[in-house]
């Protein structure tokens, strides 16, 4: 296959995260609005151009009070920093269908290198539209404090309300 431009099919893709809450459980959420393009041969990402943007205001943890707190200046400060972004800088093939995709991840005007472990899930022709589609899944972990997300509260039993580590999981379907 040759290199082509692919767009993220948001109807068939997800951007999810989880974080420890009160040292005893995990709270999960999603970002419902995002867009991205990949210029690549999906069967060989090593020279791909990947650019991804997330609307921070679209955060959804299924609890409006928590979502509003996450949108506030205590966390994402969406009024001043409406987007999160990722732009790939290096891609290393680690096995037949897996890659380490490293890029510049920006949250609140702070950019740090982050590596996603990405799996190529395959290519198929959509029976409804006839369009070619490709699928990928990926995971990473970040320290939220590295990106200026420092709000927290101490628990009287020890520990804190929100852990520093955030796990991010993506399921991406692309359309040519």
matplotlib code that plots the C-alpha trace (Angstrom):
import matplotlib.pyplot as plt

x = [0.0, 1.2, 1.2, -2.1, -4.0, -6.4, -8.9, -10.0, -13.5, -14.8, -18.0, -15.9, -13.1, -12.6, -10.2, -10.4, -8.5, -8.5, -7.0, -6.9, -9.4, -9.0, -6.3, -9.1, -10.7, -10.3, -12.4, -12.7, -13.7, -13.6, -13.1, -16.1, -14.8, -11.5, -10.0, -6.9, -5.1, -2.5, -0.5, 0.8, 0.8, -1.2, 0.7, 4.0, 3.7, 7.5, 7.4, 3.8, 2.8, 0.3, -1.5, -4.3, -6.4, -8.8, -11.4, -10.8, -14.3, -15.7, -14.5, -17.0, -16.7, -20.5, -20.8, -21.4, -20.0, -16.7, -16.6, -17.1, -14.3, -12.0, -12.8, -12.0, -8.6, -7.9, -7.3, -7.7, -8.6, -10.6, -11.4, -7.7, -6.5, -9.4, -7.4, -5.0, -2.8, -0.4, 2.0, 4.2, 8.0, 9.4, 7.8, 9.6, 8.3, 8.5, 6.9, 4.8, 1.8, 3.1, 4.8, 6.2, 4.7, 6.5, 5.3, 4.8, 1.8, 0.5, -1.8, -2.3, 0.5, 3.0, 4.5, 6.3, 7.3, 4.9, 5.1, 2.0, 2.3, 0.2, -1.2, -2.3, -5.6, -6.1, -7.7, -11.2, -13.7, -16.8, -19.8, -22.0, -19.9, -17.3, -14.6, -11.3, -10.9, -7.9, -7.9, -5.4, -5.4, -2.9, -2.0, 0.3, 0.7, 1.5, 2.1, -0.5, 1.7, 4.2, 1.4, 0.4, -2.6, -1.6, -4.8, -5.2, -6.5, -5.1, -7.2, -7.4, -6.6, -3.5, -2.9, -4.6, -7.9, -6.4, -3.3, -0.5, -0.6, -3.2, -3.6, -4.7, -6.3, -7.3, -9.2, -8.9, -10.5, -9.3, -11.0, -9.0]
y = [0.0, 3.5, 6.6, 8.4, 10.9, 9.4, 11.2, 10.1, 8.7, 10.1, 8.1, 4.9, 6.2, 6.9, 8.8, 7.5, 8.1, 6.8, 8.1, 6.8, 8.5, 8.7, 6.0, 3.3, 3.3, 4.4, 7.1, 6.9, 9.5, 10.3, 13.3, 13.3, 15.8, 15.4, 15.3, 14.1, 13.3, 10.7, 10.7, 7.1, 3.7, 2.2, -1.1, 0.8, 3.8, 4.4, 7.5, 8.6, 12.2, 12.2, 15.3, 15.0, 17.7, 17.2, 19.7, 19.9, 21.2, 17.8, 16.0, 13.5, 11.5, 11.0, 13.5, 17.1, 18.7, 16.8, 17.6, 21.3, 21.2, 19.5, 22.3, 25.0, 26.7, 24.0, 21.5, 22.1, 25.8, 25.4, 29.1, 29.8, 26.5, 25.0, 22.1, 19.3, 18.2, 15.5, 15.6, 12.6, 13.2, 9.6, 6.2, 3.0, -0.4, -2.8, -5.9, -6.9, -4.9, -2.7, 0.7, 3.2, 6.5, 9.4, 12.9, 16.3, 16.2, 19.7, 20.4, 24.0, 25.4, 22.8, 20.4, 17.2, 14.1, 11.2, 7.7, 5.7, 1.9, 1.5, -1.7, -1.8, -3.6, -4.0, -2.6, -3.2, -1.9, -0.4, -2.3, 0.8, 3.4, 1.4, 3.6, 2.0, 2.0, 1.2, 0.6, 1.3, 1.1, 2.7, 3.3, 5.6, 7.0, 10.6, 12.5, 15.2, 17.5, 17.6, 19.4, 21.9, 19.9, 20.2, 20.6, 18.0, 17.6, 15.6, 12.8, 12.6, 8.9, 9.7, 10.0, 12.4, 12.7, 12.5, 10.4, 12.0, 9.1, 9.3, 6.3, 7.2, 4.7, 5.4, 3.4, 5.0, 4.2, 6.1, 6.8, 7.3]
z = [0.0, -0.7, 1.6, 1.6, 3.8, 6.3, 8.6, 12.0, 11.8, 15.1, 15.0, 15.3, 17.5, 21.2, 23.4, 27.0, 30.2, 33.8, 37.0, 40.6, 42.8, 46.6, 46.4, 46.2, 42.7, 39.1, 37.5, 33.8, 31.2, 27.6, 25.3, 22.9, 20.3, 18.5, 15.0, 13.4, 10.2, 9.4, 6.2, 6.0, 4.7, 7.6, 7.3, 7.9, 10.1, 10.4, 8.2, 9.1, 9.7, 12.6, 13.9, 16.5, 18.3, 21.2, 22.4, 26.1, 26.7, 25.5, 28.6, 29.9, 33.1, 33.4, 36.3, 35.3, 38.6, 38.1, 34.4, 35.2, 37.8, 35.2, 32.7, 35.3, 35.9, 38.6, 35.7, 31.9, 32.1, 28.8, 28.6, 28.0, 26.6, 24.6, 23.0, 23.7, 20.8, 19.7, 16.8, 16.1, 16.0, 15.7, 15.1, 15.8, 14.6, 17.6, 16.0, 12.9, 14.1, 16.9, 17.1, 19.6, 18.4, 20.2, 19.8, 21.2, 23.5, 24.6, 27.5, 28.8, 26.7, 28.1, 25.6, 26.6, 24.6, 25.1, 23.6, 22.7, 22.3, 19.1, 17.6, 13.9, 14.0, 10.2, 7.1, 5.8, 3.2, 4.8, 3.4, 3.8, 2.1, 0.3, 1.9, 3.0, 6.8, 9.0, 12.8, 15.5, 19.3, 21.6, 25.3, 27.3, 30.8, 31.7, 34.9, 34.9, 37.0, 34.1, 32.2, 34.9, 36.1, 39.8, 41.8, 44.6, 48.1, 50.9, 52.5, 56.3, 56.0, 54.0, 50.3, 47.9, 46.0, 42.5, 41.5, 39.4, 36.9, 34.1, 31.8, 28.2, 25.8, 22.2, 19.6, 16.3, 13.0, 9.9, 6.6, 3.4]

ax = plt.figure().add_subplot(projection="3d")
ax.plot(x, y, z, "-o")
ax.set_aspect("equal")
plt.show()
